[in-house]
Amino acid sequence: MTRRKIHEIRLASFVEEKFRPDDFEVVQTEIDTALGDGQVLVKALRFGLNAGLANRISGGSGPSTRTQMAVGEVPQSDAVMEVIESKAESFSPGDLVVQQWASWRTEDVVPASELRRVRDDVRDLPLEYHLTVLGHVGFTGWVGLAQVGQVEPEDVVFVSAASGGVGSCVVQFTAAKGARVIGSAGSAEKAALVEALGADSCINYREGDPAQLLGAAAPDGITLYFDNVGGPLLEAALDQLQMHGRVVICGAVSQYGQSSPQGPSNYLRMISHELTMRGFTVTEHEDLRAAFEQEVGSWIRDRTVTSLHTVFEGFDRVPEAFAAQLGGGTRGRVIVAV
C-alpha cells in the first residue's frame, strides 16, 4: 500500500444563518495511491466554486438539486487537474484534465471515467478558461440559452446575476448570437462591467424597485429571462415578459438556505401571457458538449467572448473565497489556484 500526504477541506458545521469561513476546515490526511485498473492519480491546479453548494451545507430547507451534505464530508466542484500517474489507457502523466465533481483535495485518486481531457487546440489558454467560458458554467449558460431558451436574434433577453460565473457567460453568448441583452447586477461597478462584456444595458437592482428598473430598460418588454437568482428579480421578469415569453430557470441564489423560499406572487401572468417556464440541469445535455466547444471555441479565438473570474491564491483560501462569493464581493467565476 502506497500512502501520500494531502490536504482536504471538510464541512465543519452546518450554516445556520450567514456562511463563515470556519464552517469549513482544512485538514492534512493521507490517501492510498496504489492505483487499480481504470484509476488515475491527479493533482489539483484550479477549483471553481459554486454558490449552489450553500444550500447543501445550510441548516435551512431551501431548494436544492442535490442531497444535503454531512458534517465531515468533503465538498465537490469542478476542477482543472494534472495527471500524475495513470492505470487507464486514455490518460497519461502530464495530461491536463477537468473533473466536474472533484473533491476538495490537493491530490486524489479518481476513476478515469470522471475525467475529460482538455483538447490540444485550447490547452494554451489560461487554466481559468476551462472553469469559465469553456467549463461547466459556460456549458450551463450555453445549454440554457441555446437549447432550453431557444434564443433567436430578435429576442430581448434579461439575465440576472449577470456579473457572476454563469451570468457573465450568458451575457456574452447572447450578444454573440445577435440578440439584445439586459443584465442585472448589485452595484454600479458591476453593471458597468456587464455592459463592457456586451450587454446593451444593465440595471443595478439595489437602486430601486427591480420591476420599475427593468421596465425602464426594456419599455417594450422582454421575450426571454435567464434566471439565476429567483425572488424579486423573477417577479420583475414575469411582469415584463411579452406574450409567449420564456423563462429559463438555472439557479435561485437568493433562495439558497432560506427556510421559507419565496415564490413569485405574480405567477398568474404565466396564464394571461401564455408564458413558458423551464428548469434544467446541464448534466442531462452532455451530448451537446462538442457543439458547445466548437461554437464557444470559435468565439474565444476571434475575441468575441472572454473569461471573467476572480482568483484566490492558495488551497487554504477556499473557505474565504466561498464566503466572498456568497457576499457578492467577487466578479465572474470564483476560482482558487491551488
Backbone torsions as a table, in degrees:
resi	resn	phi	psi	omega
1	MET	NA	130.5	179.5
2	THR	-105.4	123.3	-178.8
3	ARG	-107.8	146.9	-179.3
4	ARG	-139.5	131.1	178.3
5	LYS	-78.5	133.6	178.0
6	ILE	-138.9	175.2	169.9
7	HIS	-117.3	143.6	175.9
8	GLU	-138.9	161.0	178.8
9	ILE	-112.9	131.7	-178.5
10	ARG	-121.5	155.2	172.3
11	LEU	-74.0	118.8	-177.4
12	ALA	-89.2	-31.2	-179.3
13	SER	-161.5	154.3	175.6
14	PHE	-70.6	146.8	178.7
15	VAL	-86.4	118.3	-178.8
16	GLU	-90.2	-37.5	178.9
17	GLU	-130.1	-95.0	-179.7
18	LYS	-95.6	134.7	179.4
19	PHE	-63.2	137.7	175.1
20	ARG	-121.7	145.9	179.9
21	PRO	-54.1	-32.4	-178.8
22	ASP	-78.4	5.7	168.3
23	ASP	-73.1	-13.9	170.9
24	PHE	-110.7	157.3	172.8
25	GLU	-135.4	141.3	177.0
26	VAL	-95.3	124.7	-172.3
27	VAL	-126.6	137.0	170.3
28	GLN	-88.5	133.0	-179.0
29	THR	-147.3	-173.3	178.5
30	GLU	-127.2	149.9	173.5
31	ILE	-126.8	153.8	175.3
32	ASP	-84.6	118.2	-176.7
33	THR	-103.2	14.7	172.9
34	ALA	-74.2	109.0	-171.7
35	LEU	-81.4	138.9	169.2
36	GLY	-93.1	172.0	178.8
37	ASP	-58.9	134.0	178.8
38	GLY	82.3	7.7	179.3
39	GLN	-106.5	155.9	-176.7
40	VAL	-137.3	136.2	172.3
41	LEU	-94.8	123.7	-176.3
42	VAL	-123.9	153.3	174.8
43	LYS	-113.6	126.7	-179.0
44	ALA	-72.6	135.7	176.4
45	LEU	-111.0	-41.8	-179.9
46	ARG	-144.2	138.0	170.1
47	PHE	-114.0	135.3	170.8
48	GLY	-98.8	132.4	-176.3
49	LEU	-97.0	146.0	-177.1
50	ASN	-119.5	126.0	179.7
51	ALA	-62.5	-28.5	-178.7
52	GLY	-60.5	-20.8	177.1
53	LEU	-59.8	-27.4	-176.8
54	ALA	-55.5	-36.7	-177.4
55	ASN	-74.9	-24.3	179.4
56	ARG	-79.8	-17.1	-179.5
57	ILE	-112.1	13.0	-176.2
58	SER	-95.1	150.7	173.8
59	GLY	-79.3	-7.1	179.1
60	GLY	-78.9	-173.6	-178.1
61	SER	-127.9	35.0	-178.9
62	GLY	-69.5	179.7	-175.3
63	PRO	-70.4	145.1	176.7
64	SER	-152.6	146.2	176.3
65	THR	-96.7	0.4	178.4
66	ARG	-136.1	167.4	-175.4
67	THR	-74.3	158.1	179.5
68	GLN	-66.0	142.5	177.1
69	MET	-82.4	158.0	175.6
70	ALA	-102.9	148.2	174.5
71	VAL	-58.9	134.2	-176.7
72	GLY	95.6	-12.3	-179.8
73	GLU	-78.1	152.8	178.8
74	VAL	-93.7	119.6	178.1
75	PRO	-64.5	167.0	-179.8
76	GLN	-134.4	153.2	170.9
77	SER	-162.5	177.7	179.9
78	ASP	-75.1	151.9	-175.0
79	ALA	-150.4	150.6	168.6
80	VAL	-100.1	131.2	-174.1
81	MET	-138.3	162.7	174.9
82	GLU	-112.6	136.5	177.7
83	VAL	-75.1	126.6	177.4
84	ILE	-96.2	-50.2	177.1
85	GLU	-138.0	154.8	-178.2
86	SER	-147.9	137.4	167.3
87	LYS	-119.7	37.4	176.3
88	ALA	-128.3	131.4	-176.2
89	GLU	-60.8	-26.4	-173.4
90	SER	-82.7	-7.5	-178.1
91	PHE	-134.8	147.6	179.8
92	SER	-131.9	155.8	176.3
93	PRO	-54.0	137.2	-178.3
94	GLY	96.0	-15.0	178.1
95	ASP	-63.2	141.7	173.8
96	LEU	-96.0	124.8	-173.6
97	VAL	-132.9	162.2	175.5
98	VAL	-123.4	135.5	173.5
99	GLN	-119.8	129.0	-176.0
100	GLN	-70.8	-41.9	179.8
101	TRP	-119.5	76.3	-179.6
102	ALA	-91.0	130.4	175.6
103	SER	-66.1	147.3	-177.8
104	TRP	-75.9	78.3	178.2
105	ARG	-133.0	147.7	178.7
106	THR	-68.6	-32.9	173.6
107	GLU	-141.6	155.8	-177.8
108	ASP	-161.2	157.3	171.9
109	VAL	-103.2	123.8	-173.9
110	VAL	-134.9	155.6	174.6
111	PRO	-67.9	138.6	178.8
112	ALA	-60.1	-27.1	-178.3
113	SER	-65.3	-17.9	-179.0
114	GLU	-92.3	-1.1	-175.5
115	LEU	-106.1	148.8	175.0
116	ARG	-129.2	122.0	-178.8
117	ARG	-71.4	138.7	174.2
118	VAL	-70.6	128.3	-177.4
119	ARG	-63.4	147.0	-177.5
120	ASP	-60.5	-34.3	-175.0
121	ASP	-74.2	-10.5	177.3
122	VAL	-123.2	8.3	-178.2
123	ARG	-65.3	-26.1	-177.5
124	ASP	-79.6	-6.7	177.6
125	LEU	-70.0	154.2	173.1
126	PRO	-54.4	145.5	-176.1
127	LEU	-55.7	-32.7	-176.7
128	GLU	-60.3	-30.2	-179.0
129	TYR	-59.9	-30.6	-177.5
130	HIS	-78.7	-3.1	174.2
131	LEU	-116.5	1.8	-179.1
132	THR	-123.0	-107.3	-172.4
133	VAL	-62.7	-30.7	177.8
134	LEU	-100.8	3.3	-175.7
135	GLY	-104.7	-157.3	-175.4
136	HIS	-61.6	-42.4	-178.4
137	VAL	-70.5	-36.4	176.2
138	GLY	-65.5	-43.1	178.1
139	PHE	-63.3	-40.3	177.3
140	THR	-60.1	-49.0	179.8
141	GLY	-62.3	-40.8	-178.4
142	TRP	-66.7	-45.5	179.2
143	VAL	-63.1	-46.8	-179.0
144	GLY	-61.8	-38.4	-177.5
145	LEU	-78.1	-51.6	-171.8
146	ALA	-84.6	-43.0	-174.6
147	GLN	-89.2	-48.8	-177.3
148	VAL	-80.7	-49.1	-177.9
149	GLY	-80.1	-19.4	179.7
150	GLN	52.1	50.7	-176.5
151	VAL	-63.4	142.5	177.3
152	GLU	-128.6	158.8	-177.8
153	PRO	-56.9	-27.9	-178.1
154	GLU	-82.8	-1.6	-178.5
155	ASP	-73.1	153.0	167.6
156	VAL	-114.0	111.5	-169.6
157	VAL	-108.8	131.5	174.8
158	PHE	-107.8	130.3	-176.8
159	VAL	-124.3	119.0	175.6
160	SER	-87.1	161.3	-174.6
161	ALA	49.2	46.9	-170.9
162	ALA	-71.9	-14.0	176.4
163	SER	-98.4	3.9	-179.9
164	GLY	-85.9	-174.3	-176.2
165	GLY	-60.5	-57.6	179.3
166	VAL	-71.9	-46.2	-175.5
167	GLY	-57.9	-42.1	-179.3
168	SER	-65.7	-31.2	175.1
169	CYS	-70.2	-44.2	-178.3
170	VAL	-62.4	-41.3	177.9
171	VAL	-57.4	-48.5	-177.8
172	GLN	-67.6	-41.1	-179.5
173	PHE	-65.7	-39.7	179.3
174	THR	-62.4	-46.4	178.6
175	ALA	-62.3	-39.3	-179.9
176	ALA	-64.9	-29.2	179.4
177	LYS	-86.8	0.4	172.4
178	GLY	89.1	6.0	178.9
179	ALA	-89.3	159.3	174.5
180	ARG	-79.2	139.5	-176.6
181	VAL	-133.6	133.5	175.9
182	ILE	-118.8	129.0	-179.7
183	GLY	-104.8	170.6	173.0
184	SER	-135.0	134.3	179.0
185	ALA	-145.9	171.1	-172.0
186	GLY	-101.1	12.6	176.4
187	SER	-158.6	161.5	177.9
188	ALA	-64.5	-36.7	178.9
189	GLU	-62.9	-45.3	-179.9
190	LYS	-68.3	-36.4	178.1
191	ALA	-62.1	-41.6	177.6
192	ALA	-64.1	-37.3	178.2
193	LEU	-63.9	-42.8	179.4
194	VAL	-62.8	-40.4	177.9
195	GLU	-65.9	-34.9	177.2
196	ALA	-66.6	-25.7	177.7
197	LEU	-77.4	-12.4	177.7
198	GLY	128.4	-1.9	178.0
199	ALA	-68.2	142.5	176.4
200	ASP	-69.0	-31.4	173.8
201	SER	-161.7	165.4	178.6
202	CYS	-147.7	126.3	178.3
203	ILE	-87.1	148.7	170.3
204	ASN	-99.9	103.4	-172.0
205	TYR	-65.7	-12.4	178.2
206	ARG	-82.1	-7.5	-176.0
207	GLU	-86.2	-8.6	-178.3
208	GLY	170.3	-162.4	179.7
209	ASP	-69.1	122.4	-176.5
210	PRO	-57.5	-37.2	-179.3
211	ALA	-64.3	-41.4	179.0
212	GLN	-69.0	-40.2	179.0
213	LEU	-63.7	-43.1	179.2
214	LEU	-68.2	-38.1	178.0
215	GLY	-61.4	-37.4	178.0
216	ALA	-70.5	-35.2	-179.7
217	ALA	-75.7	-29.1	-178.7
218	ALA	-133.4	74.5	-175.5
219	PRO	-61.0	-23.7	177.6
220	ASP	-95.5	5.6	178.5
221	GLY	91.5	177.0	177.9
222	ILE	-118.9	162.1	179.6
223	THR	-112.6	-19.4	-177.2
224	LEU	-146.8	132.1	176.8
225	TYR	-119.3	124.1	174.8
226	PHE	-100.0	107.0	-170.0
227	ASP	-97.7	120.1	174.6
228	ASN	-111.9	-5.9	-169.8
229	VAL	-127.4	-27.4	-174.4
230	GLY	69.6	-159.1	174.1
231	GLY	62.6	-145.3	-175.3
232	PRO	-59.0	-31.8	-179.8
233	LEU	-71.2	-32.0	174.0
234	LEU	-65.5	-43.0	177.3
235	GLU	-61.8	-42.3	179.2
236	ALA	-60.8	-42.1	-179.9
237	ALA	-65.6	-42.2	178.8
238	LEU	-60.2	-36.8	178.7
239	ASP	-65.2	-29.3	-172.7
240	GLN	-103.0	-5.2	-178.8
241	LEU	-70.3	135.9	175.9
242	GLN	-74.0	171.4	174.1
243	MET	-52.7	138.1	178.5
244	HIS	63.6	24.7	176.7
245	GLY	-69.5	164.2	-177.4
246	ARG	-125.3	146.4	174.5
247	VAL	-123.4	126.3	174.9
248	VAL	-104.6	118.4	-178.8
249	ILE	-95.7	108.7	-180.0
250	CYS	-104.7	-36.5	-178.4
251	GLY	-159.8	175.2	-179.6
252	ALA	-148.2	59.0	-170.8
253	VAL	-60.2	-29.0	179.1
254	SER	-69.8	-14.6	-176.8
255	GLN	-106.3	-8.5	-177.9
256	TYR	-62.8	130.0	178.3
257	GLY	82.9	-1.3	-179.4
258	GLN	-80.1	134.3	178.3
259	SER	-72.2	-26.3	178.1
260	SER	-131.1	83.3	-178.2
261	PRO	-57.3	143.7	-177.0
262	GLN	-90.0	124.3	174.2
263	GLY	-96.2	160.8	-180.0
264	PRO	-68.4	129.6	179.6
265	SER	-78.8	-15.7	-176.3
266	ASN	-107.8	30.0	-175.5
267	TYR	-64.9	-15.8	178.1
268	LEU	-65.3	-17.2	173.9
269	ARG	-63.4	-21.6	176.5
270	MET	-64.6	-28.6	176.7
271	ILE	-81.3	-53.3	-174.0
272	SER	-64.2	-30.6	-178.4
273	HIS	-108.5	9.6	176.4
274	GLU	50.5	51.4	-178.1
275	LEU	-84.2	157.3	176.3
276	THR	-119.9	129.2	176.9
277	MET	-123.3	127.9	-177.2
278	ARG	-140.5	128.9	173.0
279	GLY	-93.8	166.5	179.2
280	PHE	-159.1	156.8	168.6
281	THR	-121.5	130.8	-170.9
282	VAL	-67.3	-22.5	-179.4
283	THR	-63.9	-19.0	178.6
284	GLU	-82.5	1.3	-174.6
285	HIS	-125.6	28.9	-177.0
286	GLU	-60.7	-24.4	179.1
287	ASP	-65.3	-13.0	-178.9
288	LEU	-96.2	0.1	-173.3
289	ARG	-61.3	-41.4	-178.4
290	ALA	-61.0	-42.4	178.7
291	ALA	-65.4	-39.9	176.9
292	PHE	-60.4	-50.0	-177.1
293	GLU	-63.7	-35.6	179.5
294	GLN	-67.1	-47.8	-176.8
295	GLU	-69.9	-49.6	-177.8
296	VAL	-68.3	-35.5	176.2
297	GLY	-58.8	-39.9	178.2
298	SER	-67.5	-36.5	177.6
299	TRP	-66.2	-37.6	178.2
300	ILE	-65.9	-43.3	-178.0
301	ARG	-63.9	-36.7	179.2
302	ASP	-94.5	12.0	174.5
303	ARG	64.8	25.7	174.1
304	THR	-72.5	-35.1	178.3
305	VAL	-127.1	158.0	178.7
306	THR	-141.1	174.9	179.9
307	SER	-96.6	128.3	174.5
308	LEU	-110.6	119.5	-176.1
309	HIS	-156.5	159.7	173.0
310	THR	-120.0	124.1	-175.6
311	VAL	-107.5	131.7	171.1
312	PHE	-108.7	128.0	-177.3
313	GLU	-89.4	124.0	175.0
314	GLY	111.0	128.5	-177.6
315	PHE	-58.9	-36.4	-177.4
316	ASP	-71.1	-2.9	178.8
317	ARG	-95.9	5.6	177.5
318	VAL	-55.0	-48.7	179.2
319	PRO	-58.8	-42.2	178.8
320	GLU	-63.0	-43.0	-179.1
321	ALA	-64.9	-39.7	-179.7
322	PHE	-65.7	-41.5	178.1
323	ALA	-63.8	-41.1	179.1
324	ALA	-63.6	-38.2	178.6
325	GLN	-62.6	-47.0	-179.1
326	LEU	-67.9	-27.9	-179.5
327	GLY	-82.7	-2.3	177.9
328	GLY	78.2	16.3	-177.3
329	GLY	-94.9	20.1	-177.8
330	THR	-128.3	168.0	177.8
331	ARG	-123.7	132.3	178.2
332	GLY	67.3	-154.7	-179.5
333	ARG	-71.7	137.1	175.5
334	VAL	-90.8	122.8	-174.1
335	ILE	-127.7	139.7	175.7
336	VAL	-110.9	123.2	175.8
337	ALA	-87.6	117.0	-176.1
338	VAL	-76.2	NA	NA
